[in-house]
């Protein structure tokens, strides 16, 4: 929540993993012959989603490992987090550039629930970006896929900068289920793009897309 700029770069490693979408390999044509284009397409979508899960899990594991030696192992929110949320430690927060405007989350969620919803938010964005890259690369070519992802991501950065759009789930927790709005929106977008890919894959020249990915 306090490291907005770092958060905007989290997706770059994930893009390196899936940058060669639509993942055409030497055995792709044999696979297409045996299972058909639509089944192959759904397999590629599942690959993108699995990579998003694994990437988010790596972030979670690294964060937990880094925090474990100095973390609080109780089943309640720790007192330093409470002080940050209430603003009682303003001087310390300003000195170390660490803020946590999460009093509502602390009120309505336990620590594991907060961890889980934060993981879900990260996964939803990664999955959305990954499927967008795949579908645009499949339909338009590798360059346009990367261009679409860059436009969406940088557009989000610009919007969040000028409108101060919150990027962390702590700002959406109100005890009335508002924190599920973000996953629902991105889930709907992913389903729509997947449906588009099912029609696109029937018409696209897979060999041409594979050549673009190789370059």
N, C-alpha and C positions, 0 to 999 in steps of 0.2 A: 504493500500500500504506500510505502514511503519512498520507493525507488522507481518512480515512473519511467525515467529514461532507461534504466537497466531492463525493465519489463518489456520495453518496446524492442529490445534486441534478443529476447529469449527465443523467438521463433526462427532466428537465422540458422541455428544448428539443425532444426527440424527441416528447414528448406533444403539444406545440404543433403539430408537423407533421402528426400523425395524429389530432388531437383530433376531427375531423369524421367519423370512422368511423360508418357504413359507406360513406361517400363517394358519396352519391346526388347526381347532377347532372341538368341539364336533359335531357341526351341518354341518361341511364341506361336509360330505358324502351325506346328504340330499340335500344340495345345488348342489353338482355335479350331483346328480340324476335328479334334476329338470332343470338345465340349461346347463349341459354338461361341459366337462373339459376346452375347449377353452374359453368359456364365463367366467368361473370361473377364468381362468388364466388372462384374460384381466382385470377382476375386481381387481385382486391382483396387476397387473401392475399399474392400475389407483390409487390404494391405496398408492403405493409407491410414485407416482408422487404427489399426494395430500399432503402426509406427507412432501415431499420436499418443496412444496410451503408454507405450514404452518410453517415449520422450518425457511425458509428464511424470511417469514413475521415477525416471532418473533424477529429475529436478526434486521430487519429493524426497527421494533417498538421500541425495546430497545435502538438502536442507536439514533433514533430520539428523544426519551424521555430524554436520557442522554444529548444530545446536545442542546435541546430546551432552557434551562435556559441561556446558554452562547452563543447561536448560532446567526447568522446573518439572519434576516428575509427578506432581500431585494431580488429582482429578478435578481441580478447579483452576480458574484463571489465576496466574501469579500476580502478586502485588505490583511489580514493576509495570506489567501490562495495564493493570487497573489505573495506575498513576498516569500512564501515557494517555489512556482513553479519557480520563477526567480532566486532563490538562494541568494536573497538579505539579508535574515535573517539567514545566515549559522550558526552563533554562537548560536542563539536561538534554531535552529533546532537540532544542535548537542547536546546542553545541555539537551533538553527534548526528544531526539530521535524521532522526528517527521519530516518526509520528505514527499514531494508531488511533484513528477516529472510529473505534469499533465498539462503543458502549452498547449499542443496540444488539450487535452480534453477541457480545458477552452476556447480555440479558436473556437472549432467546436461544442460544446455542451453547452446547458444551464444546470443549476443545476438539475432540475427535470430529464432531459435526462441522465445526468451522474449518478444520483441515480438509474434510471431505468435500465441502462445497467449493473451497478454493481450488482443490484438485480438479473438480468438475468444470469450473470456469476456464481453467487453463486448457483442459482437454477439449472443450467445446470450441475454443478459438483455434487451436491447432488443427482440429479435425476440419473445421470450416475452411481454413486457409489451404489445407492439404487437398481437400476435395475440389475446391475452386481451381487450384493449380492443375490438378489432374484433368478436370473437365475442359478447361480452356486449352490446355496443351493437346488434348485429344481432338478437340474440334477445330482449333485454329493454328496449332503449332506451338513448339516449345517456347519461342520468344514471347508470344502473346499470352501464354500461361503465366510466365514470370512477370510480364507487364501488368496483367490483371491483379496478381497478388500484390505487387508493389503499389499499384494505385489504391487498392482497398486498404492496405496496411498504412501507407503514408497518409491517405485520406482520413483514416481513423485517428492518426496522430495529430493532424491539423485540427480536426474537429474537437478532440479532447483538449487541445492546447487553448483554443479560442473560446470554447464553451465550458471548460472545466468539467467535462463529462467524466464521471467516476469510472475507474477501471478495476476496482477491487470489490468483491462481494460484500465487504463490511458495510458498504453504502446502500445495499439493497435489502438488508435484513431488517424486517419491521414486525416480525411475529405474525404476519398475514400471508406469508407465502410469496412475497414479491421477489425473493431471491431466485425463484424458479423461472421468472420471466426470461432471463438471459439464456438459460439452456434451452427453453422452448423455442425461442426465436432462431437460435443457431441450429437446433435440431430440425426445424422446419426448412431452413435454407439448405441444409445438407440433403434432406429427402428430395427437395425440388431439384437440386443439381444432380442427384443420383438418377432421378427420372429422366432428366435431360440427357444424361450420358447413355442411358439405355437406348434412346432413339438415335443419338449421334453415332454410337459405335457401329450401327448397322450400315452407315453411309461413308464412314471415314476410311481413308486409305491407310491401313495399319503400317504398311511398309514405309510409306512416306513419313509417318509420324516417328517410326523407329529411326530413320535416317536423321531426322531433325534432332532427336534426343541424343544420338551418338555424336553429333557435332557440338 
